[in-house]
Amino acid sequence: MPSASFPLFFLCLLFPFSSSSSPPPVPSCKDFNPNPTHPYNTCIDLPVLGASLYWTYDPTSGTARTAFRVTGVTSYNWVSWGLNPTGSGMVGAQALVAYQTSEGLMRAYTSSIGAYRTRLPETRVSFPVSEIVAQRRENEMVILATLRLPPNKTSISHVWQVGPMLDDRPLPHATHSDNLKAFGTVDFVSGYKGFLSSGAPALWFKIHICLQVSASTIGIIGIILGIVMGHKPHIAHMIIGIVIGICTSIQVISACLRPHKEHKKRPIWTACHYTLGYGVLGLSAANIFLGLGLLGQAPKWWTNSYMAYLIVFGLVWVLSLLLNMLHTKKATSAPENVNDASAC
């Protein structure tokens, strides 16, 4: 079967890219001042959960005076906002937590998140936090605090969340769409960098999907052409081609079943996706050589070009594997003072 590696690139340009849907509008942070006596220099409206963030950054001391506000909550909710200096997402976040007790008092404290479905126990965090207080006005809560940011880090991943209370104890938050989108990156010097979510995939992710759909379609066409045009039953070549076609179709279908980044089964899905993808690439390379052998003496320049292509591809694959391992190790490393008992 002929290689579809190069035509795939041009075919993917024919697929239209769907535009990302905008997050639902929330009240502007500029309409509210959490601390009238000490206004904040910057504020941003976070994309989900009716949250907003305020801060004033002092580059001399490396501290940020912050306020986190959530609207649409009741006395039976807890709210939380945190920075993740060692990775992205929930695990590893150094959080500020606030809620109203059954006695009507507001409680605010810090919690180092070491696992999913945490009940947010009070623990120390990996950077100094001072002047932490909480306020509640009607249907909103605000956490005020001063943070000393990690050295040489002003652009940091952050998360925010809202969850239920029971007997003055926070319960795990819901896993609705908005709850799973509550993370992003904040730059305390230049401002907000935007948020990451499954609803707004990056261009590379769209290209990846496009290439998968193209490869699956061309692979199926190649199988049909091979069966129609074949004069002799080349069993090995045919079986490998069918396996490749099935695997690429599974890859496309599995994209619809991809768990969210925060889901506990996401690493399993990712491992299967990578294994199947690299397996398809290996089988494709082997099947192309089988096809060249069936055609007889292929032009030497073509064989040499294809060998060079495989060598370059192999080097790129090794580099991507090393970078992925480095990213995974960095993302899963937790602060030393994380309390493992926080998982329920």
C-alpha positions as YAML, in Angstrom:
chain: A
units: angstrom
residues:
- id: 1
  name: MET
  ca: [0.00, 0.00, 0.00]
- id: 2
  name: PRO
  ca: [1.38, 3.45, -0.85]
- id: 3
  name: SER
  ca: [2.36, 5.82, 1.89]
- id: 4
  name: ALA
  ca: [-0.14, 8.53, 2.76]
- id: 5
  name: SER
  ca: [2.24, 10.44, 5.02]
- id: 6
  name: PHE
  ca: [2.83, 13.45, 2.78]
- id: 7
  name: PRO
  ca: [-0.64, 13.76, 1.17]
- id: 8
  name: LEU
  ca: [-2.13, 13.74, 4.67]
- id: 9
  name: PHE
  ca: [-0.57, 17.10, 5.40]
- id: 10
  name: PHE
  ca: [-2.19, 18.71, 2.38]
- id: 11
  name: LEU
  ca: [-5.51, 16.94, 2.84]
- id: 12
  name: CYS
  ca: [-5.79, 18.21, 6.41]
- id: 13
  name: LEU
  ca: [-5.86, 21.75, 5.04]
- id: 14
  name: LEU
  ca: [-9.15, 20.90, 3.35]
- id: 15
  name: PHE
  ca: [-10.87, 20.26, 6.67]
- id: 16
  name: PRO
  ca: [-12.48, 23.38, 8.16]
- id: 17
  name: PHE
  ca: [-11.52, 24.29, 11.69]
- id: 18
  name: SER
  ca: [-14.51, 24.86, 13.94]
- id: 19
  name: SER
  ca: [-14.42, 28.02, 16.02]
- id: 20
  name: SER
  ca: [-14.17, 27.77, 19.78]
- id: 21
  name: SER
  ca: [-17.27, 28.64, 21.71]
- id: 22
  name: SER
  ca: [-16.92, 31.59, 24.07]
- id: 23
  name: PRO
  ca: [-17.39, 31.02, 27.78]
- id: 24
  name: PRO
  ca: [-20.65, 32.31, 29.21]
- id: 25
  name: PRO
  ca: [-20.54, 35.96, 30.31]
- id: 26
  name: VAL
  ca: [-20.11, 36.74, 34.00]
- id: 27
  name: PRO
  ca: [-20.48, 40.04, 35.89]
- id: 28
  name: SER
  ca: [-17.49, 42.27, 35.31]
- id: 29
  name: CYS
  ca: [-14.88, 42.36, 38.06]
- id: 30
  name: LYS
  ca: [-14.62, 46.13, 37.54]
- id: 31
  name: ASP
  ca: [-18.09, 46.58, 39.01]
- id: 32
  name: PHE
  ca: [-16.93, 45.43, 42.44]
- id: 33
  name: ASN
  ca: [-14.08, 46.37, 44.78]
- id: 34
  name: PRO
  ca: [-13.34, 43.69, 47.41]
- id: 35
  name: ASN
  ca: [-11.23, 46.08, 49.48]
- id: 36
  name: PRO
  ca: [-12.35, 49.73, 49.11]
- id: 37
  name: THR
  ca: [-9.57, 51.03, 51.37]
- id: 38
  name: HIS
  ca: [-6.85, 49.34, 49.29]
- id: 39
  name: PRO
  ca: [-7.96, 49.00, 45.64]
- id: 40
  name: TYR
  ca: [-6.32, 46.42, 43.39]
- id: 41
  name: ASN
  ca: [-4.33, 47.28, 40.28]
- id: 42
  name: THR
  ca: [-5.60, 44.38, 38.16]
- id: 43
  name: CYS
  ca: [-8.73, 42.26, 37.98]
- id: 44
  name: ILE
  ca: [-9.91, 39.51, 35.64]
- id: 45
  name: ASP
  ca: [-13.19, 37.69, 35.15]
- id: 46
  name: LEU
  ca: [-12.52, 33.96, 35.22]
- id: 47
  name: PRO
  ca: [-14.36, 31.94, 32.55]
- id: 48
  name: VAL
  ca: [-16.47, 29.65, 34.75]
- id: 49
  name: LEU
  ca: [-18.20, 29.36, 38.14]
- id: 50
  name: GLY
  ca: [-18.92, 33.09, 38.36]
- id: 51
  name: ALA
  ca: [-15.43, 33.76, 39.71]
- id: 52
  name: SER
  ca: [-13.10, 36.74, 39.44]
- id: 53
  name: LEU
  ca: [-9.57, 37.45, 40.63]
- id: 54
  name: TYR
  ca: [-8.02, 40.72, 41.84]
- id: 55
  name: TRP
  ca: [-4.41, 41.46, 42.68]
- id: 56
  name: THR
  ca: [-1.68, 44.03, 43.17]
- id: 57
  name: TYR
  ca: [1.84, 42.74, 42.55]
- id: 58
  name: ASP
  ca: [4.91, 44.21, 44.26]
- id: 59
  name: PRO
  ca: [8.02, 43.20, 42.26]
- id: 60
  name: THR
  ca: [10.37, 44.45, 44.97]
- id: 61
  name: SER
  ca: [9.13, 42.04, 47.62]
- id: 62
  name: GLY
  ca: [7.76, 39.43, 45.22]
- id: 63
  name: THR
  ca: [4.37, 39.52, 46.94]
- id: 64
  name: ALA
  ca: [0.88, 39.69, 45.50]
- id: 65
  name: ARG
  ca: [-2.05, 41.11, 47.45]
- id: 66
  name: THR
  ca: [-4.99, 39.09, 46.11]
- id: 67
  name: ALA
  ca: [-8.74, 38.77, 46.33]
- id: 68
  name: PHE
  ca: [-10.75, 35.86, 44.95]
- id: 69
  name: ARG
  ca: [-14.49, 36.39, 44.52]
- id: 70
  name: VAL
  ca: [-17.28, 33.95, 43.60]
- id: 71
  name: THR
  ca: [-20.91, 34.90, 42.98]
- id: 72
  name: GLY
  ca: [-23.97, 32.67, 43.03]
- id: 73
  name: VAL
  ca: [-23.01, 30.72, 46.17]
- id: 74
  name: THR
  ca: [-24.83, 30.08, 49.45]
- id: 75
  name: SER
  ca: [-23.83, 29.46, 53.05]
- id: 76
  name: TYR
  ca: [-23.77, 25.75, 52.19]
- id: 77
  name: ASN
  ca: [-20.88, 26.18, 49.74]
- id: 78
  name: TRP
  ca: [-17.13, 26.38, 50.09]
- id: 79
  name: VAL
  ca: [-14.96, 28.31, 47.63]
- id: 80
  name: SER
  ca: [-11.29, 27.88, 46.84]
- id: 81
  name: TRP
  ca: [-8.55, 29.36, 44.69]
- id: 82
  name: GLY
  ca: [-4.98, 28.17, 44.47]
- id: 83
  name: LEU
  ca: [-1.68, 28.32, 42.62]
- id: 84
  name: ASN
  ca: [0.12, 25.24, 41.30]
- id: 85
  name: PRO
  ca: [3.82, 26.15, 41.12]
- id: 86
  name: THR
  ca: [4.94, 22.61, 40.21]
- id: 87
  name: GLY
  ca: [2.54, 21.69, 37.42]
- id: 88
  name: SER
  ca: [-0.98, 22.33, 36.21]
- id: 89
  name: GLY
  ca: [-4.42, 21.28, 37.38]
- id: 90
  name: MET
  ca: [-5.71, 20.36, 40.79]
- id: 91
  name: VAL
  ca: [-3.09, 18.01, 42.24]
- id: 92
  name: GLY
  ca: [-0.18, 20.03, 43.59]
- id: 93
  name: ALA
  ca: [-2.21, 23.23, 43.97]
- id: 94
  name: GLN
  ca: [-1.55, 25.38, 47.04]
- id: 95
  name: ALA
  ca: [-5.03, 26.64, 47.81]
- id: 96
  name: LEU
  ca: [-6.92, 29.23, 49.82]
- id: 97
  name: VAL
  ca: [-10.24, 27.89, 51.13]
- id: 98
  name: ALA
  ca: [-13.21, 29.69, 52.69]
- id: 99
  name: TYR
  ca: [-16.69, 28.81, 53.92]
- id: 100
  name: GLN
  ca: [-19.30, 29.91, 56.45]
- id: 101
  name: THR
  ca: [-19.62, 27.76, 59.57]
- id: 102
  name: SER
  ca: [-22.94, 26.66, 61.05]
- id: 103
  name: GLU
  ca: [-22.48, 29.43, 63.64]
- id: 104
  name: GLY
  ca: [-22.43, 32.06, 60.91]
- id: 105
  name: LEU
  ca: [-18.70, 32.77, 61.14]
- id: 106
  name: MET
  ca: [-16.45, 32.92, 58.08]
- id: 107
  name: ARG
  ca: [-13.42, 30.64, 58.08]
- id: 108
  name: ALA
  ca: [-10.43, 30.99, 55.75]
- id: 109
  name: TYR
  ca: [-7.30, 28.82, 55.68]
- id: 110
  name: THR
  ca: [-4.71, 27.21, 53.39]
- id: 111
  name: SER
  ca: [-4.70, 23.67, 52.03]
- id: 112
  name: SER
  ca: [-2.09, 21.80, 50.00]
- id: 113
  name: ILE
  ca: [-3.91, 19.50, 47.57]
- id: 114
  name: GLY
  ca: [-2.24, 16.13, 47.15]
- id: 115
  name: ALA
  ca: [-5.01, 14.04, 45.56]
- id: 116
  name: TYR
  ca: [-8.30, 14.18, 43.74]
- id: 117
  name: ARG
  ca: [-11.60, 14.24, 45.66]
- id: 118
  name: THR
  ca: [-9.91, 16.02, 48.54]
- id: 119
  name: ARG
  ca: [-11.87, 17.30, 51.54]
- id: 120
  name: LEU
  ca: [-9.50, 20.27, 51.78]
- id: 121
  name: PRO
  ca: [-7.97, 19.78, 55.24]
- id: 122
  name: GLU
  ca: [-6.12, 22.74, 56.69]
- id: 123
  name: THR
  ca: [-2.39, 22.36, 55.95]
- id: 124
  name: ARG
  ca: [0.62, 24.53, 55.28]
- id: 125
  name: VAL
  ca: [1.38, 25.48, 51.69]
- id: 126
  name: SER
  ca: [4.69, 25.73, 49.87]
- id: 127
  name: PHE
  ca: [4.89, 29.55, 49.91]
- id: 128
  name: PRO
  ca: [4.16, 32.14, 52.62]
- id: 129
  name: VAL
  ca: [0.56, 33.33, 52.95]
- id: 130
  name: SER
  ca: [-0.49, 36.13, 55.29]
- id: 131
  name: GLU
  ca: [-3.51, 38.30, 56.07]
- id: 132
  name: ILE
  ca: [-5.95, 35.65, 54.90]
- id: 133
  name: VAL
  ca: [-9.58, 36.49, 55.65]
- id: 134
  name: ALA
  ca: [-12.96, 35.64, 54.13]
- id: 135
  name: GLN
  ca: [-16.07, 37.71, 53.55]
- id: 136
  name: ARG
  ca: [-19.63, 36.85, 52.54]
- id: 137
  name: ARG
  ca: [-22.20, 39.25, 51.10]
- id: 138
  name: GLU
  ca: [-25.59, 37.84, 50.11]
- id: 139
  name: ASN
  ca: [-24.81, 35.33, 47.33]
- id: 140
  name: GLU
  ca: [-21.06, 35.83, 47.06]
- id: 141
  name: MET
  ca: [-17.87, 34.96, 48.92]
- id: 142
  name: VAL
  ca: [-14.47, 36.65, 48.84]
- id: 143
  name: ILE
  ca: [-11.07, 35.43, 50.04]
- id: 144
  name: LEU
  ca: [-8.44, 38.10, 50.75]
- id: 145
  name: ALA
  ca: [-4.78, 37.15, 51.20]
- id: 146
  name: THR
  ca: [-1.22, 38.25, 50.57]
- id: 147
  name: LEU
  ca: [1.04, 35.70, 48.85]
- id: 148
  name: ARG
  ca: [4.79, 35.62, 48.52]
- id: 149
  name: LEU
  ca: [5.21, 34.06, 45.09]
- id: 150
  name: PRO
  ca: [7.80, 31.34, 44.44]
- id: 151
  name: PRO
  ca: [11.19, 32.79, 43.39]
- id: 152
  name: ASN
  ca: [11.47, 33.80, 39.72]
- id: 153
  name: LYS
  ca: [7.85, 32.81, 39.07]
- id: 154
  name: THR
  ca: [5.21, 35.36, 38.17]
- id: 155
  name: SER
  ca: [3.36, 33.28, 35.56]
- id: 156
  name: ILE
  ca: [1.79, 30.34, 37.39]
- id: 157
  name: SER
  ca: [-0.93, 27.77, 36.80]
- id: 158
  name: HIS
  ca: [-3.98, 28.33, 38.98]
- id: 159
  name: VAL
  ca: [-7.24, 26.58, 39.80]
- id: 160
  name: TRP
  ca: [-10.49, 27.67, 41.41]
- id: 161
  name: GLN
  ca: [-13.47, 25.72, 42.62]
- id: 162
  name: VAL
  ca: [-16.85, 25.71, 44.39]
- id: 163
  name: GLY
  ca: [-18.23, 22.77, 46.36]
- id: 164
  name: PRO
  ca: [-20.82, 21.70, 48.95]
- id: 165
  name: MET
  ca: [-20.57, 21.66, 52.75]
- id: 166
  name: LEU
  ca: [-21.80, 19.12, 55.29]
- id: 167
  name: ASP
  ca: [-21.48, 19.58, 59.07]
- id: 168
  name: ASP
  ca: [-18.88, 22.34, 58.65]
- id: 169
  name: ARG
  ca: [-16.74, 20.11, 56.46]
- id: 170
  name: PRO
  ca: [-16.03, 20.61, 52.75]
- id: 171
  name: LEU
  ca: [-17.16, 17.78, 50.48]
- id: 172
  name: PRO
  ca: [-15.61, 16.97, 47.06]
- id: 173
  name: HIS
  ca: [-16.77, 19.33, 44.34]
- id: 174
  name: ALA
  ca: [-19.05, 18.27, 41.50]
- id: 175
  name: THR
  ca: [-17.66, 17.00, 38.19]
- id: 176
  name: HIS
  ca: [-19.88, 19.08, 35.95]
- id: 177
  name: SER
  ca: [-18.50, 20.70, 32.82]
- id: 178
  name: ASP
  ca: [-17.75, 24.08, 34.42]
- id: 179
  name: ASN
  ca: [-16.08, 22.50, 37.45]
- id: 180
  name: LEU
  ca: [-13.71, 20.61, 35.16]
- id: 181
  name: LYS
  ca: [-12.80, 23.77, 33.24]
- id: 182
  name: ALA
  ca: [-11.78, 25.80, 36.29]
- id: 183
  name: PHE
  ca: [-8.03, 26.04, 35.68]
- id: 184
  name: GLY
  ca: [-5.65, 28.18, 33.67]
- id: 185
  name: THR
  ca: [-2.56, 30.38, 33.90]
- id: 186
  name: VAL
  ca: [-2.21, 33.78, 35.51]
- id: 187
  name: ASP
  ca: [0.67, 36.22, 35.00]
- id: 188
  name: PHE
  ca: [0.93, 38.56, 37.98]
- id: 189
  name: VAL
  ca: [3.05, 41.01, 35.98]
- id: 190
  name: SER
  ca: [1.39, 41.26, 32.57]
- id: 191
  name: GLY
  ca: [-2.06, 39.90, 33.42]
- id: 192
  name: TYR
  ca: [-4.16, 36.89, 32.61]
- id: 193
  name: LYS
  ca: [-2.93, 34.42, 29.98]
- id: 194
  name: GLY
  ca: [-6.24, 32.70, 29.42]
- id: 195
  name: PHE
  ca: [-7.58, 29.35, 30.49]
- id: 196
  name: LEU
  ca: [-7.27, 25.83, 29.13]
- id: 197
  name: SER
  ca: [-10.30, 23.66, 28.61]
- id: 198
  name: SER
  ca: [-11.60, 20.85, 26.50]
- id: 199
  name: GLY
  ca: [-14.02, 23.35, 24.97]
- id: 200
  name: ALA
  ca: [-11.24, 25.46, 23.45]
- id: 201
  name: PRO
  ca: [-8.62, 23.14, 21.94]
- id: 202
  name: ALA
  ca: [-5.41, 24.56, 20.62]
- id: 203
  name: LEU
  ca: [-4.62, 24.62, 16.90]
- id: 204
  name: TRP
  ca: [-2.22, 21.69, 17.20]
- id: 205
  name: PHE
  ca: [-4.98, 19.57, 18.70]
- id: 206
  name: LYS
  ca: [-7.29, 20.38, 15.79]
- id: 207
  name: ILE
  ca: [-4.54, 19.46, 13.34]
- id: 208
  name: HIS
  ca: [-3.99, 16.21, 15.23]
- id: 209
  name: ILE
  ca: [-7.69, 15.33, 14.92]
- id: 210
  name: CYS
  ca: [-7.64, 16.29, 11.25]
- id: 211
  name: LEU
  ca: [-4.66, 14.04, 10.54]
- id: 212
  name: GLN
  ca: [-6.29, 11.13, 12.35]
- id: 213
  name: VAL
  ca: [-9.52, 11.44, 10.37]
- id: 214
  name: SER
  ca: [-7.56, 11.81, 7.12]
- id: 215
  name: ALA
  ca: [-5.38, 8.78, 7.86]
- id: 216
  name: SER
  ca: [-8.38, 6.65, 8.76]
- id: 217
  name: THR
  ca: [-10.23, 7.63, 5.58]
- id: 218
  name: ILE
  ca: [-7.24, 7.13, 3.27]
- id: 219
  name: GLY
  ca: [-6.38, 3.85, 5.01]
- id: 220
  name: ILE
  ca: [-9.86, 2.45, 4.37]
- id: 221
  name: ILE
  ca: [-9.68, 3.57, 0.73]
- id: 222
  name: GLY
  ca: [-6.26, 1.92, 0.43]
- id: 223
  name: ILE
  ca: [-7.60, -1.36, 1.79]
- id: 224
  name: ILE
  ca: [-10.49, -1.33, -0.69]
- id: 225
  name: LEU
  ca: [-8.16, -0.50, -3.61]
- id: 226
  name: GLY
  ca: [-5.75, -3.23, -2.55]
- id: 227
  name: ILE
  ca: [-8.52, -5.83, -2.52]
- id: 228
  name: VAL
  ca: [-9.93, -4.69, -5.88]
- id: 229
  name: MET
  ca: [-6.58, -4.34, -7.68]
- id: 230
  name: GLY
  ca: [-4.77, -7.31, -6.17]
- id: 231
  name: HIS
  ca: [-4.12, -10.17, -8.59]
- id: 232
  name: LYS
  ca: [-2.49, -12.41, -6.00]
- id: 233
  name: PRO
  ca: [-3.41, -12.81, -2.33]
- id: 234
  name: HIS
  ca: [-0.56, -11.09, -0.48]
- id: 235
  name: ILE
  ca: [-1.79, -12.31, 2.90]
- id: 236
  name: ALA
  ca: [0.71, -10.58, 5.21]
- id: 237
  name: HIS
  ca: [0.46, -7.24, 3.41]
- id: 238
  name: MET
  ca: [-3.33, -7.43, 3.38]
- id: 239
  name: ILE
  ca: [-3.71, -8.43, 7.04]
- id: 240
  name: ILE
  ca: [-1.36, -5.68, 8.23]
- id: 241
  name: GLY
  ca: [-3.29, -3.17, 6.13]
- id: 242
  name: ILE
  ca: [-6.60, -4.27, 7.63]
- id: 243
  name: VAL
  ca: [-5.16, -4.07, 11.16]
- id: 244
  name: ILE
  ca: [-3.88, -0.54, 10.46]
- id: 245
  name: GLY
  ca: [-7.29, 0.50, 9.16]
- id: 246
  name: ILE
  ca: [-9.06, -0.88, 12.22]
- id: 247
  name: CYS
  ca: [-6.58, 0.73, 14.63]
- id: 248
  name: THR
  ca: [-6.83, 4.17, 13.01]
- id: 249
  name: SER
  ca: [-10.62, 3.94, 13.15]
- id: 250
  name: ILE
  ca: [-10.41, 3.05, 16.85]
- id: 251
  name: GLN
  ca: [-8.15, 6.06, 17.43]
- id: 252
  name: VAL
  ca: [-10.72, 8.38, 15.85]
- id: 253
  name: ILE
  ca: [-13.63, 6.85, 17.78]
- id: 254
  name: SER
  ca: [-11.69, 6.91, 21.07]
- id: 255
  name: ALA
  ca: [-11.39, 10.70, 20.80]
- id: 256
  name: CYS
  ca: [-15.11, 10.87, 21.59]
- id: 257
  name: LEU
  ca: [-14.49, 8.84, 24.77]
- id: 258
  name: ARG
  ca: [-11.49, 10.86, 25.98]
- id: 259
  name: PRO
  ca: [-11.81, 11.59, 29.72]
- id: 260
  name: HIS
  ca: [-11.19, 15.12, 30.94]
- id: 261
  name: LYS
  ca: [-7.64, 16.00, 31.95]
- id: 262
  name: GLU
  ca: [-8.62, 15.95, 35.64]
- id: 263
  name: HIS
  ca: [-10.32, 12.52, 35.44]
- id: 264
  name: LYS
  ca: [-8.55, 9.67, 37.26]
- id: 265
  name: LYS
  ca: [-8.82, 7.41, 34.17]
- id: 266
  name: ARG
  ca: [-7.20, 9.96, 31.84]
- id: 267
  name: PRO
  ca: [-3.65, 8.50, 32.28]
- id: 268
  name: ILE
  ca: [-4.96, 5.05, 31.27]
- id: 269
  name: TRP
  ca: [-6.65, 6.49, 28.19]
- id: 270
  name: THR
  ca: [-3.51, 8.44, 27.27]
- id: 271
  name: ALA
  ca: [-1.28, 5.36, 27.61]
- id: 272
  name: CYS
  ca: [-3.59, 3.31, 25.37]
- id: 273
  name: HIS
  ca: [-3.83, 6.15, 22.85]
- id: 274
  name: TYR
  ca: [-0.06, 6.55, 22.64]
- id: 275
  name: THR
  ca: [0.57, 2.80, 22.45]
- id: 276
  name: LEU
  ca: [-1.98, 2.30, 19.68]
- id: 277
  name: GLY
  ca: [-0.74, 5.35, 17.78]
- id: 278
  name: TYR
  ca: [2.92, 4.34, 17.84]
- id: 279
  name: GLY
  ca: [1.92, 0.77, 16.97]
- id: 280
  name: VAL
  ca: [0.09, 2.02, 13.88]
- id: 281
  name: LEU
  ca: [3.15, 4.03, 12.83]
- id: 282
  name: GLY
  ca: [5.39, 0.98, 13.18]
- id: 283
  name: LEU
  ca: [3.01, -1.29, 11.26]
- id: 284
  name: SER
  ca: [2.64, 1.35, 8.53]
- id: 285
  name: ALA
  ca: [6.41, 1.56, 8.02]
- id: 286
  name: ALA
  ca: [6.69, -2.24, 7.86]
- id: 287
  name: ASN
  ca: [3.77, -2.55, 5.44]
- id: 288
  name: ILE
  ca: [5.25, 0.02, 3.08]
- id: 289
  name: PHE
  ca: [8.44, -2.05, 2.80]
- id: 290
  name: LEU
  ca: [6.31, -5.14, 2.16]
- id: 291
  name: GLY
  ca: [4.50, -3.25, -0.58]
- id: 292
  name: LEU
  ca: [7.79, -2.20, -2.18]
- id: 293
  name: GLY
  ca: [8.92, -5.80, -2.13]
- id: 294
  name: LEU
  ca: [5.74, -6.93, -3.86]
- id: 295
  name: LEU
  ca: [6.26, -4.34, -6.60]
- id: 296
  name: GLY
  ca: [9.68, -5.74, -7.41]
- id: 297
  name: GLN
  ca: [12.82, -3.64, -7.72]
- id: 298
  name: ALA
  ca: [11.85, -0.18, -6.44]
- id: 299
  name: PRO
  ca: [13.91, 2.87, -7.52]
- id: 300
  name: LYS
  ca: [16.96, 3.20, -5.29]
- id: 301
  name: TRP
  ca: [16.41, 6.92, -4.73]
- id: 302
  name: TRP
  ca: [12.89, 6.23, -3.49]
- id: 303
  name: THR
  ca: [14.09, 3.58, -1.04]
- id: 304
  name: ASN
  ca: [16.88, 5.83, 0.24]
- id: 305
  name: SER
  ca: [14.50, 8.76, 0.63]
- id: 306
  name: TYR
  ca: [12.08, 6.64, 2.59]
- id: 307
  name: MET
  ca: [14.86, 5.32, 4.84]
- id: 308
  name: ALA
  ca: [15.97, 8.90, 5.53]
- id: 309
  name: TYR
  ca: [12.38, 9.82, 6.32]
- id: 310
  name: LEU
  ca: [12.12, 6.94, 8.81]
- id: 311
  name: ILE
  ca: [15.38, 7.94, 10.50]
- id: 312
  name: VAL
  ca: [14.26, 11.55, 10.92]
- id: 313
  name: PHE
  ca: [10.86, 10.38, 12.13]
- id: 314
  name: GLY
  ca: [12.53, 8.05, 14.65]
- id: 315
  name: LEU
  ca: [14.64, 10.90, 16.04]
- id: 316
  name: VAL
  ca: [11.58, 13.14, 16.35]
- id: 317
  name: TRP
  ca: [9.69, 10.32, 18.07]
- id: 318
  name: VAL
  ca: [12.47, 9.77, 20.62]
- id: 319
  name: LEU
  ca: [12.64, 13.52, 21.30]
- id: 320
  name: SER
  ca: [8.87, 13.77, 21.76]
- id: 321
  name: LEU
  ca: [8.93, 10.77, 24.10]
- id: 322
  name: LEU
  ca: [11.65, 12.34, 26.26]
- id: 323
  name: LEU
  ca: [9.81, 15.68, 26.39]
- id: 324
  name: ASN
  ca: [6.56, 13.94, 27.31]
- id: 325
  name: MET
  ca: [8.28, 12.01, 30.12]
- id: 326
  name: LEU
  ca: [9.85, 15.24, 31.41]
- id: 327
  name: HIS
  ca: [6.49, 17.05, 31.33]
- id: 328
  name: THR
  ca: [4.72, 14.17, 33.08]
- id: 329
  name: LYS
  ca: [7.38, 14.02, 35.81]
- id: 330
  name: LYS
  ca: [7.14, 17.78, 36.39]
- id: 331
  name: ALA
  ca: [3.33, 17.78, 36.41]
- id: 332
  name: THR
  ca: [3.01, 14.92, 38.88]
- id: 333
  name: SER
  ca: [5.64, 16.13, 41.34]
- id: 334
  name: ALA
  ca: [3.96, 17.39, 44.50]
- id: 335
  name: PRO
  ca: [5.27, 19.76, 47.19]
- id: 336
  name: GLU
  ca: [7.05, 18.16, 50.11]
- id: 337
  name: ASN
  ca: [4.43, 19.25, 52.65]
- id: 338
  name: VAL
  ca: [1.43, 17.80, 50.83]
- id: 339
  name: ASN
  ca: [-0.76, 15.88, 53.25]
- id: 340
  name: ASP
  ca: [-1.60, 12.52, 51.66]
- id: 341
  name: ALA
  ca: [-4.50, 12.09, 54.05]
- id: 342
  name: SER
  ca: [-6.41, 14.73, 52.10]
- id: 343
  name: ALA
  ca: [-7.78, 12.10, 49.73]
- id: 344
  name: CYS
  ca: [-11.13, 10.69, 50.69]
...
